[in-house]
Amino acid sequence: MTEATVDVLVPAAPAVAPSTRPRWLRRLLGNRSVVLGALILLVFIAAALLAGVLSSHILGTDEFGRDVWSLVLHGSRISLLVGMSTMLLTSFGGIVVGLVAGYSRRLDMVVMRVMDGLMAFPAILLAIALMAVRGPGVWNVIVALSIVYMPRTAMLIRSTVLSIRELDYVQAARALGREDAAIALRHILPNCVGPLLVQGSFIFAYAILAEAILGFLGVGVPPYVPSWGNVIASGKNVIREAFWVSLFPGVALTLAGLSLNLLGDGLRDLLDPRLRVQ
């Protein structure tokens, strides 16, 4: 008796569609610090843009009868404007100074001694001195804080340039007759983007905090302009009777700084190969 051979058709496993997200985006969304920090920061940005719509009477009033919730919302506009503008100006200035100092040995000594001189002063004291010269104003605060924090970015870019300018591909570009400016912009600057992003997030947080300190001391934006520092300062005289006047802008300031520090830590973990977890 012959045994019949029966072919059993086993259904093939369904093909798994490859993810359409780029690898860098998957890694970015997989970092909890980046996601949490970005979400909190987006909430503050949305609140600043929609301050006129979201204004309501839910947090009480200050000693002048002004709504604290509205002051916090409109104050976020000034604080975020100062932080963002300071970050952009310090990044641009730091790139220019850092590239020049790191690539040119002749200018390195002169330029970096000026940066060392600026960093010799405590940041907030130097900002107060600059504001005393320029007077109160939003853009004066931005300029003062940009001068204060720019040396930190310049030194970071310089150290990155010093570690890259002697690599083989840079030497090959120099041997091919490329101009120094082209080598610096095309072959060196792209390697500075990662450290610059991380530093920029921290500068953003430092600038928001410094603006609040200047406003609290009365040397920042004018008192009639709502900012977190001004609102906290206005509530210090009635802290026992109406603690919420200073409490809520202080909480907003803390959350904004926390979000930017989380974002910076997450970006550092993603962009630094030595800290990257495979």
C-alpha positions as CSV (number, residue, x, y, z in Angstrom):
1,M,0.0,0.0,0.0
2,T,1.5,3.3,-1.1
3,E,1.3,6.2,1.3
4,A,0.1,9.4,-0.3
5,T,2.1,12.5,0.2
6,V,0.0,15.4,1.4
7,D,1.4,18.9,1.0
8,V,0.4,21.1,3.8
9,L,0.4,24.7,2.9
10,V,1.6,26.8,5.8
11,P,0.5,30.4,5.6
12,A,3.4,32.7,5.3
13,A,4.0,35.2,8.1
14,P,2.6,38.6,7.2
15,A,5.3,41.0,6.1
16,V,6.1,43.7,8.5
17,A,6.0,47.0,6.9
18,P,9.1,49.0,7.6
19,S,8.7,52.1,9.6
20,T,8.3,55.2,7.6
21,R,9.8,57.4,10.3
22,P,13.4,58.3,9.9
23,R,15.8,56.7,12.4
24,W,16.7,60.0,14.0
25,L,13.0,60.7,14.6
26,R,12.4,57.3,16.2
27,R,15.3,57.9,18.5
28,L,14.1,61.4,19.3
29,L,10.6,60.2,20.1
30,G,12.0,57.3,22.2
31,N,13.8,59.6,24.6
32,R,11.5,60.5,27.5
33,S,13.4,63.6,28.5
34,V,13.1,65.1,25.0
35,V,9.4,64.3,24.7
36,L,8.4,65.5,28.1
37,G,10.5,68.7,27.9
38,A,9.2,69.5,24.4
39,L,5.6,68.9,25.4
40,I,5.9,71.3,28.4
41,L,7.7,73.9,26.3
42,L,5.0,73.6,23.6
43,V,2.3,74.2,26.2
44,F,4.0,77.4,27.2
45,I,4.4,78.5,23.6
46,A,0.7,77.9,22.9
47,A,-0.2,79.8,26.1
48,A,1.9,82.7,25.0
49,L,0.4,82.8,21.5
50,L,-3.2,82.4,22.8
51,A,-2.8,84.6,25.9
52,G,-5.6,87.0,24.8
53,V,-8.0,84.1,24.2
54,L,-7.1,82.1,27.4
55,S,-7.3,85.0,29.8
56,S,-9.7,84.4,32.6
57,H,-10.2,85.1,36.3
58,I,-9.1,81.8,38.0
59,L,-6.1,82.7,40.1
60,G,-7.3,85.8,41.9
61,T,-5.9,89.3,41.6
62,D,-2.9,91.3,42.8
63,E,-2.9,94.4,45.0
64,F,-3.9,96.5,42.0
65,G,-6.8,94.3,41.0
66,R,-5.1,92.8,38.0
67,D,-5.8,89.2,37.1
68,V,-2.9,87.0,38.1
69,W,-3.7,84.3,35.4
70,S,-3.7,87.0,32.7
71,L,-0.4,88.4,34.0
72,V,1.2,84.9,33.9
73,L,0.0,84.3,30.4
74,H,1.1,87.6,29.0
75,G,4.3,87.4,31.0
76,S,5.2,84.2,29.2
77,R,5.4,86.1,26.0
78,I,8.1,88.4,27.3
79,S,10.0,85.6,29.0
80,L,10.0,83.3,26.0
81,L,10.8,86.1,23.7
82,V,13.9,87.0,25.8
83,G,14.9,83.4,26.1
84,M,14.5,82.6,22.4
85,S,16.2,85.8,21.2
86,T,19.1,85.4,23.6
87,M,19.6,81.8,22.4
88,L,19.7,82.8,18.8
89,L,22.0,85.7,19.3
90,T,24.4,83.8,21.5
91,S,24.4,80.9,19.0
92,F,25.2,83.1,16.1
93,G,27.9,85.1,17.9
94,G,29.3,81.9,19.4
95,I,29.6,80.3,16.0
96,V,31.4,83.3,14.5
97,V,33.8,83.8,17.5
98,G,34.4,80.1,18.0
99,L,35.2,79.3,14.4
100,V,37.5,82.3,14.1
101,A,39.3,81.4,17.4
102,G,39.4,77.7,16.8
103,Y,40.6,77.8,13.2
104,S,42.9,80.7,13.2
105,R,45.9,80.3,15.6
106,R,46.9,83.9,15.2
107,L,43.5,85.3,16.4
108,D,42.9,82.6,19.0
109,M,44.9,84.3,21.8
110,V,43.4,87.7,21.3
111,V,39.8,86.6,20.9
112,M,39.7,84.1,23.7
113,R,41.3,86.5,26.2
114,V,38.4,88.8,25.5
115,M,36.0,85.9,26.2
116,D,37.9,85.0,29.4
117,G,37.5,88.6,30.5
118,L,33.8,88.6,30.0
119,M,33.4,85.2,31.8
120,A,35.5,86.5,34.8
121,F,32.4,88.5,35.9
122,P,29.5,86.7,37.5
123,A,26.8,86.5,34.8
124,I,24.0,88.3,36.7
125,L,26.3,91.1,38.0
126,L,27.6,91.7,34.4
127,A,24.0,91.8,33.2
128,I,23.0,94.3,35.9
129,A,26.0,96.5,34.9
130,L,25.0,96.4,31.3
131,M,21.4,97.2,32.1
132,A,22.5,100.1,34.2
133,V,24.3,101.5,31.1
134,R,21.6,100.8,28.6
135,G,18.5,101.4,30.8
136,P,15.3,99.3,31.1
137,G,13.8,97.7,28.0
138,V,13.0,94.3,26.5
139,W,15.6,94.5,23.8
140,N,18.2,95.9,26.2
141,V,17.7,92.8,28.3
142,I,18.2,90.6,25.3
143,V,21.4,92.4,24.3
144,A,22.8,92.3,27.8
145,L,22.1,88.6,28.3
146,S,23.5,87.8,24.8
147,I,26.7,89.5,25.7
148,V,26.8,87.7,29.1
149,Y,26.2,84.2,27.7
150,M,27.9,84.4,24.3
151,P,31.4,83.5,25.6
152,R,30.1,80.2,26.9
153,T,28.9,79.2,23.4
154,A,32.0,80.6,21.8
155,M,34.3,78.4,24.0
156,L,32.2,75.3,23.3
157,I,32.4,75.9,19.5
158,R,36.2,76.6,19.8
159,S,36.8,73.4,21.7
160,T,34.9,71.5,19.0
161,V,36.8,73.1,16.2
162,L,40.2,72.4,17.9
163,S,39.3,68.7,18.0
164,I,38.3,68.6,14.4
165,R,40.7,70.9,12.5
166,E,43.5,68.4,12.5
167,L,41.5,65.4,11.3
168,D,42.4,63.7,8.0
169,Y,39.5,64.9,6.0
170,V,40.1,68.5,7.0
171,Q,43.8,68.2,6.1
172,A,42.8,66.6,2.8
173,A,40.5,69.6,2.0
174,R,43.4,72.0,2.9
175,A,45.8,70.0,0.7
176,L,43.3,70.3,-2.2
177,G,43.6,74.1,-2.0
178,R,40.2,74.8,-0.4
179,E,39.9,78.2,1.2
180,D,39.9,78.4,5.0
181,A,36.4,79.9,5.1
182,A,35.0,77.1,2.9
183,I,36.7,74.5,5.1
184,A,35.4,76.0,8.3
185,L,31.8,76.3,7.0
186,R,31.5,73.1,5.0
187,H,33.7,70.6,6.9
188,I,33.9,71.9,10.5
189,L,30.7,73.8,11.2
190,P,28.3,70.8,10.6
191,N,30.1,68.9,13.4
192,C,29.3,71.8,15.8
193,V,25.5,71.5,15.3
194,G,25.0,68.8,18.0
195,P,26.8,70.6,20.8
196,L,25.3,73.9,19.7
197,L,21.7,72.5,20.0
198,V,22.4,71.2,23.5
199,Q,24.0,74.4,24.6
200,G,21.3,76.5,23.1
201,S,18.6,74.8,25.2
202,F,20.5,75.5,28.4
203,I,21.1,79.1,27.3
204,F,17.3,79.4,26.7
205,A,16.7,78.3,30.3
206,Y,19.4,80.6,31.7
207,A,18.1,83.6,29.9
208,I,14.5,83.1,31.2
209,L,15.8,82.8,34.7
210,A,18.1,85.8,34.3
211,E,15.3,87.9,32.9
212,A,13.2,87.1,35.9
213,I,16.0,88.0,38.3
214,L,16.6,91.3,36.5
215,G,12.8,92.0,36.6
216,F,12.7,91.1,40.3
217,L,15.5,93.5,41.0
218,G,13.9,96.3,39.0
219,V,16.6,96.6,36.3
220,G,15.0,94.5,33.6
221,V,11.9,95.2,31.5
222,P,9.9,98.2,32.6
223,P,7.5,97.6,35.5
224,Y,4.4,98.2,33.4
225,V,5.4,95.3,31.0
226,P,4.1,92.0,32.3
227,S,6.9,89.4,32.8
228,W,7.3,86.7,35.3
229,G,10.0,88.6,37.2
230,N,7.9,91.7,37.4
231,V,4.9,89.8,38.6
232,I,6.9,88.0,41.3
233,A,8.4,91.3,42.4
234,S,5.0,93.0,42.6
235,G,3.8,90.2,44.9
236,K,6.6,90.3,47.4
237,N,5.0,93.1,49.3
238,V,1.8,91.2,49.9
239,I,3.3,87.7,50.2
240,R,1.6,87.1,53.5
241,E,-1.8,88.3,52.5
242,A,-1.8,87.1,48.9
243,F,0.9,84.5,48.3
244,W,-0.6,83.4,45.0
245,V,0.5,86.6,43.3
246,S,4.2,85.4,43.4
247,L,3.5,81.7,43.6
248,F,1.9,81.1,40.2
249,P,4.5,83.0,38.1
250,G,7.2,81.3,40.1
251,V,5.7,77.9,39.3
252,A,5.5,78.9,35.6
253,L,9.2,79.9,35.7
254,T,10.2,76.7,37.3
255,L,8.3,74.5,34.8
256,A,9.7,76.4,31.9
257,G,13.3,76.0,33.2
258,L,12.6,72.3,33.9
259,S,11.3,71.7,30.4
260,L,14.3,73.2,28.8
261,N,16.7,71.3,31.0
262,L,15.0,68.1,30.2
263,L,15.2,68.9,26.5
264,G,18.8,69.7,26.8
265,D,19.7,66.5,28.7
266,G,17.8,64.4,26.2
267,L,19.5,66.0,23.2
268,R,22.8,65.5,24.8
269,D,22.1,61.8,25.3
270,L,21.0,61.5,21.7
271,L,23.8,63.5,20.1
272,D,26.8,62.5,22.1
273,P,28.1,59.2,20.9
274,R,29.8,58.6,24.3
275,L,26.5,58.8,26.1
276,R,24.3,57.1,23.5
277,V,22.7,53.9,24.6
278,Q,22.3,51.4,21.7
